[in-house]
């Protein structure tokens, strides 16, 4: 389905519901060409007709793309590919039986009995697969060894024996358990973020704040990387010693090499820090900072009216003026905005820090629209800017802001619209229509 067809369907449906698209203030999709294309994407076509319908790239999708791009580091890519192949290998009934037999024998305390396949689309979900693989690693080595060396009836198949031999050779290399440990531990910092980004009551400001917190933790990790790399390296050494696989060593070097990292190092621990741990973490940091920039700029505008931000920053009023300029047509009394801002700051200046609202939706709940009509309107708009798009596998979110999910069709990739209605206090018209009347959007 083309972007033009998607945009036409969206606008047509909103019109059928009796919603005025002139009040459209936000649209959120993933980054596919049909949705986010600059010229022919659905978001661009909607923006051409309704310039204030701000497009937000789904934060969960941005996170997914950042991780996927970071996994292009050679050792990480090889490890991921091997984990995927091993999980496919044990999908066969007899091979799985052999794995369970070895698990019962060598790891009786482990509850997991099956290698979890890597999710093809959600890279963050791969963290769980890596966790299971680390836990079952000794049993996987044992099962592959028995099959490869003809110690099991499964080995009667020559192709199976050959495949097992190849996989065994790949996971016995020291670089494999090390990459497994490094990627698992670094992705542990991000796993919680992907869950929080899908909360029902989250808005763009809270979402970007969570992203910035994780970025801060990853930057701190980068500063202490020498110490952490030693810990992870030792963990990989212990795993290798437990199963009797390859000991750490520096790969052979040559003058011209394009297929693997050709870095200089005196000891294996330094070599793998330079060729694996540092490149993976640096790539992830850079990708997240670059891809979240646009959303972060929008979130900065959203923070300018939040009391916790007002009491900390001196330039908040400049951001408010920029926000008011963008949505000037929505303000009920634009001439009184400066007076409202003065009174709004005075209202919170003496309140304890712990009692200050920290998000637009919290501030909106504490804002009397009769005293602060302009601020109330701006907070309402910022509370409806989407964070993530709604997908087929995700529940419909009846947020206090507003979300209008579209049925997942080929090409739509789970779209989310935010509809701002000046007469509605918090729940927007589109979301209210869906929640209250059960209308299929």
Secondary structure by P-SEA (a helix, b strand, c coil): ccaaaaaaaaaaaaaaaccccccccbbbbccccccccccccaaaaaaaacccccccccaaaaaaaaaaaaaccaaaaaaaaaaaaaaaaaccaaaaaaaaaaaaaccccccccccccccccccccaaaaaaaaaaaaaaaaaaaaaaaaccccccccaaaaaaaaaaaaaaacaaaaaaaaaaaaaacccaaaaaaaacccccaaaaaaaaaaaaaaaaaaaaaaaaaaaaaaaaaaaaaaaaccccccccccccccccccccccccaaaaaaaccaaaaaaaaaaaaaaaaaaaaaaaaaaacccaaaaacccaaaaaaaaaaaaaccccccccaaaaaaaaaaaaccccccccccccaaaaaaaccccccaaaaaaaaaaaacccccccccccccccccbbbbccccccccbbbbbbbbcccccccaaaaaaaaccccc
